Amino acid sequence: MDNKNKLPNKIPVFPISNFIIFPKTTVPLNIFEPRYIEMVDDSMKNSRMIGMIQPKKNSNNSIPELYNIGCLGKITSFNESEDGRYLIIINGLSRFKIIDEIKNNKLYRECKVSFNEFKNDINSNKEEIKFTDLELIFKNLKNLFQKKGYIINWKELEKQDLNQTINTLAMASPFSLEEKQALLETQNLISRKFKLEEIIKTYILDDFSNTTIQ
């Protein structure tokens, strides 16, 4: 059985605004809401898999509308704090598309999903990007991160392969919900690099436009 067939077509979903993960990246999560405590409990008993997805900003419903594309993650580390919070680490596996939401009697939401559009996410072959292709992105992002007050361990990033680095930067960026979603939905790493450049340019242009000579 290949990796694709091991991915479930029914998953619990964890909506977090302005938060994305990519395949082959890891993120820590602090779980404290009862509904997501229940979700993690159930996931730990089964596949340990959770779908990370963004809710739409303009949704006025008590149950927010979700974007169609998210990323399936697997819990690779689990700890419980003294005050009952769960401290977990999620490893990104593959992006998915929501087919339908499943009605259930649980505190958290579940969806029927498909991985067909993102078959390359589970391939072991890496897309090649040269460091020289990213030098300008790194320079502009460093300036942007500093202006926004974001602290990034650049030396640690340089130890990663470039594929993981560009995804990590996309995840950690001070971009909007919509911009992060656009990065998540790019089909491949090359497209993501171009989209990242495009978004950074808008921030640079906005900065330039807002600068006045006294």
C-alpha positions as CSV (number, residue, x, y, z in Angstrom):
1,M,0.0,0.0,0.0
2,D,1.4,3.4,-0.9
3,N,1.3,6.5,1.2
4,K,-1.6,8.0,-0.6
5,N,-3.8,5.0,0.4
6,K,-3.0,5.5,4.0
7,L,-4.4,9.0,4.1
8,P,-8.0,9.0,5.5
9,N,-10.9,10.4,3.5
10,K,-12.6,11.6,6.7
11,I,-10.7,13.8,9.1
12,P,-11.2,16.1,12.1
13,V,-10.5,19.7,11.1
14,F,-8.9,22.4,13.3
15,P,-9.7,25.9,12.0
16,I,-7.0,28.5,12.9
17,S,-7.0,32.0,11.4
18,N,-3.7,33.3,9.9
19,F,-2.1,29.9,10.4
20,I,-1.0,27.4,7.8
21,I,1.3,24.4,7.6
22,F,2.9,22.7,4.6
23,P,3.9,19.1,4.0
24,K,7.2,18.1,5.6
25,T,7.2,21.0,8.1
26,T,6.6,20.8,11.8
27,V,4.7,23.2,14.1
28,P,4.0,23.2,17.9
29,L,0.5,23.8,19.1
30,N,-1.0,24.7,22.5
31,I,-4.4,23.1,22.8
32,F,-6.7,24.4,25.5
33,E,-10.3,24.7,24.2
34,P,-12.5,21.7,25.3
35,R,-13.6,21.0,21.7
36,Y,-10.0,20.6,20.5
37,I,-9.0,18.7,23.6
38,E,-11.7,16.2,22.6
39,M,-10.4,16.3,19.0
40,V,-6.8,15.5,20.1
41,D,-8.1,12.8,22.5
42,D,-9.9,11.1,19.6
43,S,-7.0,11.5,17.2
44,M,-4.5,10.0,19.6
45,K,-6.8,6.9,19.8
46,N,-6.8,6.5,16.0
47,S,-4.5,7.8,13.3
48,R,-3.2,10.9,15.1
49,M,-4.1,12.9,12.1
50,I,-5.7,16.4,12.1
51,G,-6.6,18.7,9.2
52,M,-5.3,22.2,9.7
53,I,-7.4,24.8,7.9
54,Q,-8.2,28.5,7.9
55,P,-11.7,29.9,8.5
56,K,-12.7,32.7,6.1
57,K,-12.3,36.2,7.6
58,N,-15.7,37.6,6.4
59,S,-17.8,34.7,7.8
60,N,-20.4,36.1,10.2
61,N,-21.8,32.7,11.1
62,S,-21.3,31.3,14.6
63,I,-19.8,28.3,12.7
64,P,-17.3,30.0,10.4
65,E,-17.1,29.0,6.7
66,L,-13.8,27.3,5.9
67,Y,-11.5,27.6,3.0
68,N,-11.5,24.5,0.7
69,I,-7.8,23.8,1.0
70,G,-5.9,22.8,4.1
71,C,-3.1,20.5,5.2
72,L,-3.3,17.2,7.0
73,G,-0.9,16.9,9.9
74,K,0.1,14.0,12.2
75,I,0.7,14.4,15.9
76,T,4.3,13.4,16.4
77,S,4.7,14.6,20.0
78,F,2.2,14.9,22.8
79,N,2.5,16.3,26.3
80,E,-0.1,17.4,28.9
81,S,0.6,20.4,31.1
82,E,-0.4,20.6,34.8
83,D,-3.3,22.9,34.0
84,G,-4.8,20.4,31.5
85,R,-3.5,21.9,28.2
86,Y,-2.1,19.7,25.5
87,L,1.3,20.6,24.0
88,I,1.6,18.8,20.7
89,I,3.8,18.9,17.6
90,I,2.2,18.4,14.2
91,N,4.1,17.2,11.2
92,G,2.6,18.2,7.8
93,L,1.8,15.3,5.5
94,S,-0.3,16.4,2.5
95,R,-2.7,19.2,1.5
96,F,-6.3,18.3,1.0
97,K,-9.5,19.6,-0.5
98,I,-12.8,19.6,1.4
99,I,-15.5,17.6,-0.4
100,D,-18.2,18.0,2.3
101,E,-18.6,18.6,6.0
102,I,-19.9,15.7,8.0
103,K,-22.6,16.2,10.6
104,N,-21.6,14.7,13.9
105,N,-22.4,14.9,17.6
106,K,-18.9,15.9,18.6
107,L,-17.6,19.3,19.8
108,Y,-15.3,19.6,16.9
109,R,-15.9,19.5,13.1
110,E,-15.2,16.7,10.7
111,C,-14.9,16.7,6.9
112,K,-14.8,14.4,4.0
113,V,-11.7,15.3,2.0
114,S,-9.7,14.4,-1.1
115,F,-5.9,14.4,-1.7
116,N,-6.1,13.9,-5.4
117,E,-5.0,17.4,-6.4
118,F,-1.9,17.2,-4.2
119,K,-0.4,13.9,-5.1
120,N,3.1,15.4,-5.3
121,D,3.0,16.4,-1.6
122,I,3.7,12.8,-0.5
123,N,6.3,12.1,-3.1
124,S,9.9,11.7,-1.8
125,N,11.3,13.6,-4.8
126,K,12.3,17.2,-3.9
127,E,11.8,20.1,-6.2
128,E,15.0,21.9,-6.8
129,I,15.4,25.6,-6.0
130,K,18.8,27.3,-6.1
131,F,19.9,29.4,-3.2
132,T,20.6,32.3,-5.7
133,D,16.9,32.2,-6.6
134,L,16.1,33.0,-3.0
135,E,18.7,35.6,-2.1
136,L,16.4,38.6,-2.9
137,I,13.5,37.0,-1.1
138,F,15.6,36.5,2.0
139,K,16.8,40.1,1.9
140,N,13.3,41.5,1.5
141,L,11.8,39.2,4.1
142,K,14.5,40.0,6.7
143,N,13.7,43.7,6.3
144,L,9.9,43.0,6.4
145,F,10.2,40.8,9.5
146,Q,12.3,43.4,11.3
147,K,9.8,46.2,10.6
148,K,6.9,44.0,11.8
149,G,8.8,43.0,14.9
150,Y,9.0,39.3,14.0
151,I,12.0,37.4,15.3
152,I,13.3,34.6,13.1
153,N,16.3,32.4,13.7
154,W,17.9,32.8,10.3
155,K,21.0,30.8,11.1
156,E,18.7,27.8,12.0
157,L,16.8,28.3,8.7
158,E,20.0,28.2,6.7
159,K,20.6,24.6,8.0
160,Q,17.4,23.4,6.4
161,D,17.1,22.5,2.8
162,L,15.7,25.3,0.6
163,N,12.4,23.5,0.1
164,Q,11.7,23.5,3.8
165,T,13.1,27.0,4.2
166,I,10.7,28.6,1.8
167,N,7.7,26.8,3.3
168,T,8.8,27.8,6.8
169,L,9.1,31.4,5.7
170,A,5.7,31.3,4.1
171,M,4.2,29.9,7.4
172,A,6.0,32.3,9.7
173,S,5.4,35.4,7.5
174,P,3.4,38.5,8.8
175,F,1.1,38.2,5.7
176,S,-2.7,38.4,5.8
177,L,-5.0,35.4,6.0
178,E,-5.8,35.6,2.3
179,E,-2.1,35.9,1.3
180,K,-1.2,32.8,3.4
181,Q,-4.1,30.9,1.9
182,A,-2.8,31.8,-1.6
183,L,0.6,30.4,-0.7
184,L,-0.9,27.2,0.6
185,E,-2.9,26.7,-2.6
186,T,0.1,27.0,-5.0
187,Q,0.6,23.7,-6.7
188,N,4.3,23.4,-6.3
189,L,7.4,25.0,-4.7
190,I,8.4,27.0,-7.8
191,S,4.9,28.6,-8.0
192,R,5.1,29.3,-4.2
193,K,8.4,31.1,-4.7
194,F,6.9,33.3,-7.4
195,K,3.8,34.0,-5.2
196,L,6.0,34.8,-2.2
197,E,7.9,37.3,-4.4
198,E,4.7,38.8,-5.6
199,I,3.3,39.3,-2.1
200,I,6.6,40.7,-0.7
201,K,6.6,43.3,-3.6
202,T,3.2,44.6,-2.5
203,Y,4.5,45.2,1.0
204,I,7.6,47.0,-0.4
205,L,5.5,49.1,-2.7
206,D,3.1,50.0,0.2
207,D,6.1,50.9,2.3
208,F,7.4,53.1,-0.5
209,S,4.0,54.8,-1.0
210,N,3.7,55.6,2.7
211,T,7.1,57.2,2.9
212,T,7.0,61.0,2.7
213,I,9.8,63.5,2.5
214,Q,9.7,66.0,5.4
